[in-house]
Amino acid sequence: MRNLSGILGIVLVMIVNAHITKAQEVDSLMYKAYLMNSESLWEAALDQYNEEWSIEKGIAYYGILNNTMVTKNEKKFDQFVDPALDYLEALEEKGIYRAEAMALRSSIYGFIMAYSPWKGMYYGPKSSGAIESALKANADSPIVHMISGSSLFYTPETFGGDKEAAIVSFKKAVELFEKHNYKGWLYINTLANLGQAYQEVGQHSKAIATYQKALAVEPEFRWVSSQLLPKAQASK
């Protein structure tokens, strides 16, 4: 029995390590996709999870849809938006990273409104309700705070947006990512968003420092080096 228990323990460790390794590999792929704005790399990351229920696949869906906002590829957005929402809703029902799934769903509603502002009356309350529920479900999730910050930053003030509150959420997300020793694409994306929030409220020195921090992590972060940082430096 001892030998059987030992073998089962080794197998369990191997399974856990294999999952961790795969998650790290896919996060690395998503990191490259983010830096390069590559639709093909985003889809390759998504394909790594064809038969699994995982938050990583939900993040890959989010990454693909977020990338279409940069490339303005509404056709690609339409291709993936419904499967993404269906998948995230299934994660919520299964209780797999439920708070993060709700937060990602909230952000996707925001993407829908960005493409079709006239849908705001329907998706606005759904988006705000989902992020509020996500914060209640897990107030220690960096992903939840990252998306809460994005919601506060991009939502017009008349509809509840608040740049100062966005800074608080982004800073909390950065703190939690660092606590978990995570320096992947969601982390540098949060730093870029935090820098933009500082810039919007006139805190140019803090914006510059935040952008420099992002570049210290990733020197090839060209969105920051060629656009955001020069803009902040010119405003100082």
N, C-alpha and C positions, 0 to 999 in steps of 0.2 A: 504493500500500500504506500510505503514511504517513497519507493521508486516511482510509482505512478503519480503521486502528488508532485514529485520533483519534475517529472516530464511535463505534466500539465502546466506547472509554473513556468517552465522554460518556453513552452509553446505560447502561453499567454503573453509573456514578455516579448517574444518574437512578433506576435500579432500587433501588439501596441507599438513596438518600435517601427514596424513596417508602415503602420498608419501615420506615425509622426514623420517618417522619412518621405512618404508620399505627399503629405500636406506641405512639407518644406519645399519639395520639388515643384509642386504646383504653385506655391506662393512665389517662388523664384521665377516661374514662367509668367505669372501675372505681373510681377515687378517689371520684367522686360517689356511686356505688352503695354503697361502703363507709360513707361518712359518713351517708348517708340510710337505710341498711339496706333498699335497694330491690331486690326480686327482679326487677322488670322491667328495671332498668338493668343488673343482672348478666347477664341473658339477652341483652340488647342487645349487651353487650360480647362475649359468647360468639358471637353470630351474625356478628360481624365476621370470623370465621375459619372459615367454613363449609367451605372447600376447601383449607385450608393446614395444614401440619404446623408448629407453632410452640409455644414454651414459653409465649407469651402466652395461647394458648387453654387450655393446661394451668392457668395461673394463674387464668384466668377460671372454669374448672371449680372450682378450689379455692375461689375467692371465693364462688361460688354456694352451695357446700356449707357453707362456714364461716358464711355468712349465715343458713342454716337453723338453725344452732346458737343464733343470737341470737333469731330469730323463732319457734323451736321448731316449724318446719314440716317434720315428718317425711315428709309426703307428697311435698313438693318434693325432699327429700333422696333419697327412694327413686327419684324420677324421674331424677335426674342421677348417682347414685353409680356405677352400672355403666358408663355411657358415659364417665365421668371416668376410672375405673380402666383401662378398655380403651384410652383415648386416651393416658394416661400410659405404659402398658406399651408401646404402639406407639412412642412417642417414645424410650423406652429402647432398644428393638430397632433403631431407626433411628439411634441415637447422637446425637439432637438434645437438647442440654442434659440429658444422661443423669443426671447427679448431681441436678439440680434436679427432674427427673421422678421419680426415686426418692424424694426427700425429700417431694415433694407426695403421692406415693402413701402414704408412711408416715403422713402427717398424716391422710389420708382414712381409713386403717384406724383411727386414733384416733377420728375422728368416728363411725365405725360402732360402736366400743365404747362411746362416750358414749351413743348411742341404745339399744344392746343390750349391757349389761355382761356378760351371759352368754356373749357371743361372744369374750370376752377371751382364753380359753385358746387359741383359734385365731388371732385377729388380733394379739394382743400380740406374739408372737415375729415375726410377719411385719412388724409396724410397726417394732420395734427393729432387725430385720435390715436393713430397707430404709434406715433413717436411718444405720446404721453403714456400709453400703455407699456411701451418698451422701457421707459425710464422707471416706471413703477415695478416692472418685473425684474429689472436688474440695473440698479443705479451704479454698479461698478464695472460696467462693460465699456471699454474704450470705443467700440464700434457704435454703440448707442449714443454716446456723447458726441462722437464725430458727426453723426447724422443729425442729431439735435442741433449742433452748431450750424450745419449746412442749412437746415430748415429755417433757423432764426436769421441767418445771414441773407439768404436769397428771397425770403418772403417779404413782400412790401410791408412797410411799417403799419399802414392802415389795416393790414390783415394779420397783424401780430408779430411781424418781423422786428428784430432788435439786434443791432450790430454789437452793442456792448455785451448783451447776454450771449451772443454767438461767441465772443472772445472767451467768456467763462467756460462755455461748453468745449470749445476747441482746446483750451489749455488743460481742461480735465482729461480729455481724450489723450492728449500728448503725454500727460503724467501717467495715465494708466497703461498706455502702450510701453512707455519706458520702464514702468514697474514690472511688466511681463517680459522685458528685454526684447521687444518686438521692434524691428527697424525696417519692416517691409513697406510695400507700396502704400498701404493705408496710412502708415505713419508719416511718410514724407508728403503725402497728399494733404494730411491734416495740418502739417506745418505750413504748406503753401496757402491753405485756406485761412489759417490763423494770421499769417502775414497780411493777407488781403483784408481781413477784418480790422487789423491794426491800422492799415493804410486808410481804410474807409472812415475811421473815426479820427484821423489826423495824427496818430501816434507813429510817425514815420521812422523814428529811431528804433522802436520796437519791431516794426515791420522789417526793417533792414536786418536787424539782429536775428529775427526768425528765419528769414530767407538764407542768411549766411549759415545758420544752423542746419538747414535743409541741405545746403550745398556741401557742408562738411560731411554729411552722411552719404550724399550722392552727388559728386562733382559734375556728373553728366545730366543733371536735372535741368534741361534746357528751358523749360517753361519758366523756371525761376531765374536762371542765369541770364537769359536773353530778353525776358519780358518783365517779370514781376520786380526783380531787384533793381534794374535800371530805372523803372518807373518810380519806385520808392526813393531812390537816391536823387532823382531829379526833383522830387517834391519836397525834399528836406530843406 
